[in-house]
């Protein structure tokens, strides 16, 4: 692991990949971020069930 792939790099790549105005990009990013949080939460809680 050389540290080149960081969450910030991924976010920046997503940000660059989003078309539209800055506010549209921010909206899309926060949607992606929320989806990640929900995914992580559901994954974590399913682990805790066992």
Backbone torsions as a table, in degrees:
resi	resn	phi	psi	omega
1	UNK	NA	113.0	-175.8
2	UNK	-98.5	0.3	174.6
3	UNK	80.0	8.3	-178.9
4	UNK	-76.8	-29.3	177.1
5	UNK	-94.2	103.2	177.8
6	UNK	-116.1	161.1	175.2
7	UNK	-53.4	-36.9	-179.5
8	UNK	-67.0	-38.2	178.7
9	UNK	-64.9	-42.2	178.9
10	UNK	-62.3	-45.7	178.5
11	UNK	-60.6	-42.3	179.4
12	UNK	-63.4	-41.8	178.3
13	UNK	-62.8	-43.0	177.4
14	UNK	-61.7	-44.0	-178.4
15	UNK	-60.3	-45.2	179.0
16	UNK	-66.2	-31.9	-177.6
17	UNK	-76.7	-16.7	-179.6
18	UNK	-80.9	129.5	174.8
19	UNK	-90.3	159.7	177.0
20	UNK	113.6	-175.2	-178.5
21	UNK	-74.2	171.8	-179.3
22	UNK	-59.4	-43.3	-178.5
23	UNK	-67.0	-36.0	176.2
24	UNK	-65.2	-39.4	177.9
25	UNK	-63.4	-44.8	179.9
26	UNK	-60.8	-41.4	-179.7
27	UNK	-62.4	-45.4	179.9
28	UNK	-63.6	-41.7	179.6
29	UNK	-62.5	-43.4	-178.5
30	UNK	-67.8	-32.3	175.3
31	UNK	-63.9	-46.6	178.4
32	UNK	-60.8	-43.6	-179.2
33	UNK	-61.8	-44.4	179.2
34	UNK	-61.8	-42.1	178.9
35	UNK	-60.5	-40.6	179.0
36	UNK	-64.0	-43.8	-179.9
37	UNK	-60.9	-47.1	-179.8
38	UNK	-61.7	-43.3	177.7
39	UNK	-59.3	-46.9	-179.4
40	UNK	-63.4	-41.1	179.9
41	UNK	-63.7	-46.8	-177.9
42	UNK	-67.2	-35.2	178.2
43	UNK	-66.2	-44.2	-179.2
44	UNK	-65.2	-44.6	-177.2
45	UNK	-69.0	-30.1	177.1
46	UNK	-69.9	-31.9	176.1
47	UNK	-66.2	-42.8	-175.2
48	UNK	-67.0	-20.6	179.5
49	UNK	-68.1	-24.5	-175.3
50	UNK	-90.1	NA	NA
